[in-house]
Amino acid sequence: MQISRRAFGLGVLGTAAISTLPGCASSLMGSGEMAIDTHAHVFKRGLKLANVRRYAPDYDATLADYLQVLDANGMTHGVLVQPSFLGTDNSFMLEALRAEPRRLRGIAVVNPDIPVAELIEMAQAGVVGIRLNWVGGVRIPDFTSGPWPRFLANLVKLDWQVEIHREAKDLKAVMEPLLKAGVKVVVDHFGRPDGKLGVNDPGFRYLLSTAQTRRVWVKISGAYRNGKGGAGEATALAAIPLLKETFGLDRLVWGSDWPNTAFEKTITYPAMRKQLDSWLPDPAERKIVLAQTPAQLFRF
């Protein structure tokens, strides 16, 4: 079934609704020093959890908590990413987006057969993309069959991004069909290179090769997830100059990964923010990564 002319028109209206929200870049970039955290999660105990999950928290990470953390660390805006353990029930995240339309945008997790009207409703709430959270050996689908072609076409018409969380060794299998479909691709956590291989991981090298498409962005975030005993942090330090050289700062964004699920006892927000300063000691470069690039990509 092809997207109807009416549905496409609604999609355009949904996109327009995002661009004219009271917090879009055109009105905010000149009003102060913008700083955007592009990767955080909100949740609370008692929410219905996904049947299949890798992890479930035993604490709350509410919108009020997140806003307090942003304020305490000099961050003006944030992007909420639907956590994997809540599955495709985005209602808690959507509630947060509607409460703070100037400060927040969202990345949802949905099934590919979702009606386009629901995507448009999410767009009007501040959602600007979907996430494929496929780490841990989740089967990669055939993007050319079933609901996927129509779904990806709808994402293109909405001008949404597809955020990928997958181990580097599998990035090519996921990214190539997405790029062929014409969507914008955002790769999480440095592309999740193997902790032992680091920047020599063939999957990470493939990621570097996609820079020439100019339709791929990389989140320099969650380095601690890419290897134990400091291996992930060492990989990040080696990756930064390679990412700058191939992608350019206008394709890099930073995320705190707050509240750092499964690492809550060892990772803090100030430490993550300070880590960015070590990666990009030049304030002018940090401004591009913290403000200019994400403001455009996430439609602030």
Secondary structure, 3 states (H helix, E strand, C coil): CCCCHHHHHHHHHHHHHHHCCCCCHHHHCCCCCCCEEEEECCECCCCCCCCCCCCCCCCCECHHHHHHHHHHCCCCEEEEECCHHHCCCCHHHHHHHHHCCCCEEEEECCCCCCCHHHHHHHHHHCEEEEEEECCCCCCCCCCCCCCHHHHHHHHHHHCCEEEEECCHHHHHHHHHHHHHHCCEEEECHHHCCCCCCHHHCHHHHHHHHHHHHCCEEEEECCHHHHCCCCHHHHHHHHHHHHHHHHCCHHHEEECCCECCCCCCCCCCHHHHHHHHHHHCCCHHHHHHHHHHHHHHHCCC
